[in-house]
Amino acid sequence: MRAISGHILSCISLTAITVNLLVWIPFLVLFAVLNLIPVQKFQQLCYHCTAIFYRFAVTGNTFWLTRVLRIDFRIHGHLPSDTTRPLIIVSNHKSWFDILLLQAVVVPGGPILKFLIKSTLVYVPVVGWICLALRFPRLTRGGSLSQNRKDFKAVSQVAQQTSSSSDALLNFAEGTRFTQEKRTQLKSPYQYLLPPKSGGFKTMLNTMDNARVLDVTVGYPAGGDNFWTCLSGSVRSIEVWTECTNADELGNSKQWLEARWEEKERLLNDLYQNHYDAQTYQDNTRRPVAYPPQ
């Protein structure tokens, strides 16, 4: 009976989020089209309007996640308070729910969040329409030399746009969602992570001047990292660790990523060794999602 009610609530949650996005899509598409008019001040106005409606959409989703489903995003660390500088976000990737979570954590009071998408995602109803309207960079991830060059060019272009607009650009450095099958296939040295790829991250660093880098580690309760499960109301708390660094302080990008992945592995290992279980965790303490100053 509980399982049936969970599936029903997941359906309701997915419907609510979809309807919320559908409400704002016409406005996003309208200003995306108007932004093609080559008048700088008019383009700035269109961008400002697009950002407003983007925030409305995120606010609606976040309200459902935190007030209706009562998910507590437990933020450990600080988020940067300076929104005048571009931001690169580097995160591990466990679930489709990561996008909703990171938007809920970063966007209120902070920058607009853009992210790299697989080219096939544009064919997904609603989500694909939003990605097209906001002109998110589409990657092929085909593996061939020519496809890799196209991907790096797309990353470089969006990094230049983000650098001038002070938005946040999200990079899932693992390149795909974590699964045990992928972990085995890639011979990952980590138990809870896939090995990070530094190519796209390095391109962002080289393109975005005066940027900050926000390293985010997302930890779901055991068995609670499934998108459908998160929408069912059974996941009560998700851990989010953050650490912000100036890009010019990182040194070698590959070595920095590897060091951060070692730290992520340690955090996740501690989390799961403490038996953080989605079914038994019953902490009812809640606090509003905030954007705490550094």
N, C-alpha and C positions, 0 to 999 in steps of 0.2 A: 504493500500500500504506500509506504514511504517512497519507494522507487518510482511509482506511478505519479505521485504528487510532485516529485522532483522533476520528472520529464515535463509535466504540465507547466510548472513554473519556468523551466528553461524555454519552453515554447512562448510563454507570455513575455519573458524577458527579451527574447530575440525579436519578437514582434514589436515591443515597445522601442527597442533600440533602432530597429529598421524604420519605424514610423517617424521617430525623431529625426533620423538622417534624411528621410524623404522630404520632411518639412523644409529643410535648409538647402537641399540640393539645387532647387531652381535659382536661389539667390547666388549660390556659389558658381553655377554655370553662367548666369547672367553677367556677373562681374568678371569672370574669366574671359568671356567673349569681349566685353567692353575694354578689357585690359589690352587687347590687341591693337587698339587705336594708338598710333605712335605719337602721343602727346605726353610728355614726362609728368607734368603735374596731374593730368587726368589719370595716368597709370598709377600714380601714388595714391590718389583718391580711391581708385578701384581696389588696390591692394589693401588699403585700410578697411574698406567695406568688407572685402573677403575675409580679413582677419576677424572682424566682428562676428560674422555669421559662423565662421569656423568655431569660435569660442562658444557661441550659443549651442552649437551641436555637441561640443564636448561637455558643456555644462549639463545638458539634458541627459547624456549618457552617464555622467558621473553621479548625478542625482539618483538615477535608478540603481546604480551599483552600490552606492554608499548609504542611501536612505531607505530604499525598498529592499534590496538584497542584504543590506547591512554588512557589506564587506569592509573590513578595516585594513587600509593600506598603511602598514606600520613602517614609517620612514626612519631609517637610522642614518644620521649624517645630515648634511645641509644641501640645499639647492642654491645656486647662485642668484643673488638679488639684482645684479646688473643686467638689465635687459637691452642695453644699447650695443652689446657685443655679440657676435654670432656664437653659437653653441654647437658643439659636436657631442652627441650622446652615444656612448658605446655600451651595449647591453648584451647579456646572454639571452637566448631565445628558446623558450619552452612551449609556448602555446600561442594561438591566435589571440588569446586574451591579453597578451603582452601589450598590444597596441592600445587597447582601451585603458589598461592600467597605466601605461606611461603617459598617455594623454591626460588622464585624471591627476597624475602627480605633477607633471611639468607645466601644462598649459595654464591653469588658473593663476593669474598674476605673473606668469612667465611668458616665454616666447611661443610662437606657433611651431608646432612639431610637424616636420616633413620626414618622409622615410622612403627608402629605396624599395621598389616592388618588382616582383617577377612580371614579365610582359604578359603572361597569361592571366594575371589578376584583373586586367581591365575588362575581361569578358564576364566577370562575376557581377550580377545585378547589384545595384546600390553602391557597393564598395568600389567596384570598377568605375562607376560614373564619377564618384568623388575623386578618385585618383586622377582621372582624366581632367576634371574641372580644375583641380589644384596643380595639375601638371607635375605630378610626382615622377621622378626618373624611373624608366622601365628598363630592367636588366634582363638579358637573355639567359645568363649563367649556363651557356652552352658548353664551355670548356675549350673550344677551338681558339686559336690565336686571334682570328678576325673578330669573333664574338667578344672575346675578352677586351680587345681594343675598343669596341663599341661601348661596352659596359663602363670602362674607365673614362671614356669621353663623356658619357652620360653623367657619371659621378662628378667629373670636373665641372661640367656646365651647371649642375644644380648647386655645387659648392660655391661657385662664383655668385650665383643668384642669392644664396643664403648669406654669403659674406656681406653683400650690399644691403640686405634687408633685416639683418640681425635676428633671423629665425633660428630654430634649432633643427639640426639634421641628424636623424637617427641612423645608426649603423649597427646592424646585427652582425658582428664580426665573424660569427660561426657560419654565416651564409645560409643557414636553414635551421628549422626547428630541431631541437634535440630529441632523439629517440634512442633506445637501446640498440636497435638495428643499425642506425647510422653510426653510433658510437663504435660498434664492432666493425662495420665496414670501413670506417676511416682510421681504425686502430688508434682511437683517442687515448692519450695518456691520463685522461681525467675520468672520474667515475660519473660526474654529473654534468659534464660539459663536452662539447665538441672542440677540436683545436681551432683557435682563431685565425682568420685570414687577414693579413696586414695591408694588402694591396689597395683596397678601397679607402681604408682609414688613412694610409699615407697620402693618397691623392687629396683627400679632404684637408689634411694638415698643410699640404703644400699650396693649396688653392685659397684657403680661408685665412685671411690676415687677421691678427689680433683676436684669434678665437680662443674660447675656453673648451675644455674637454670634461664632460660629466660622465664618470664611470658609474654604471648602474648594475647592481646584481639583484635579480628577482628570485625569490624563493617561495615556491608554493608548498602547501602542506602535502604530505605523501598521498598520492592518488587524487590530488586536487588541481592538477595542471591542465586538465582537459577543458577545452572551451565550453562544452556543453555542461560539464560539472560546475564550472564557475557561475554559469547562468542559473543554476538550480537552487541557489541559496544555501547549499551545504558547505561551501567554503566560507569560513568566518573571518579569516585573517590571512593576509599575504605580506611577506617580509620584503622590504625594499631598502637596500643599502646604497648610499650615494657618496661619491667623492669627486670633488671638482678641482681641476688643475689647469693652469695656463698652458696653452699648447706649446709655447716656446720653452717650457720647462721639462718637456717629456724626454728629450734626447732621441734615441733610436726608437722608432715607432714599433718595430717588430718586438724588440726586447721589452718595451713598456707593456705591450699587449700580453705577452707571455707572463710577465710579472703580475699583471692584474688578473689573469686567468688562474694563476696559482692562488691568489687571494680569494677569488670567487669560489674556487674549489674548497678552500678551507672553510669559508662561511657556510657553504651549502652542506659540507660534511658535518659541521657542528650542528646545523639545523636538523638534519635528518637523524643524526646520532642521538639527538634529544627526543626522538620519537614524535616528531611534529606531524600528527595524523589528521587528515581532513575529517574523519568520522568522529573522532573522540575529542578533538579540540573544541572547548566550549567557553572560551573567554568572551564574556559579553561586554567588556569595556570597549567603548567606541569614541572616536574623536573625528572631527571634520577633516577632510583632506585640506591641507594648507600648503603654501609655498613659503617655507620658513626662510628668513634672510640669513645670509652667511655671516 
